[in-house]
Amino acid sequence: MGQESRTTRDQIQRAAVREFLDKGFQGASLRQIVKNAGVMVGGHKKAKSIFAGTAWLRSCRFLFHQL
C-alpha cells in the first residue's frame, strides 16, 4: 500500500472514530465521515459497517498501547 493510500485510510479512520463517538452507529453519517476526512469515496452498501469496524479497531489499538 502506498503512502497516499495509508494517508487517506488514516483520514477516514480518524473521521469515522469522531463521528461514531459523537453520534453512535445509528446517528453516524457516511457522508459526514467522508466530508470530515476531506476525501471522495464511491458508494458501498456496507461502507458504514466497514467504517465502524475500522474505527473500532483503531480505538482498540490506541487503548491497548496506552496500557
FENBEL-V531556 format. One record per pair of residues at least 6 apart in sequence whose C-alpha atoms are under 6 Angstrom apart, sorted by the first residue. I is the first residue (numbers start at 1). J is the second residue. D is the distance in Angstrom with one decimal. If there is no record, write none. Layout:
i->I j->J d->D
i->I j->J d->D
This chain:
i->11 j->37 d->5.1
i->12 j->37 d->5.1
i->13 j->55 d->5.5
i->15 j->33 d->5.4
i->15 j->36 d->5.8
i->15 j->37 d->5.4
i->16 j->33 d->5.5
i->16 j->55 d->5.8
i->17 j->55 d->4.9
i->19 j->28 d->5.8
i->20 j->28 d->5.7
i->30 j->48 d->5.9
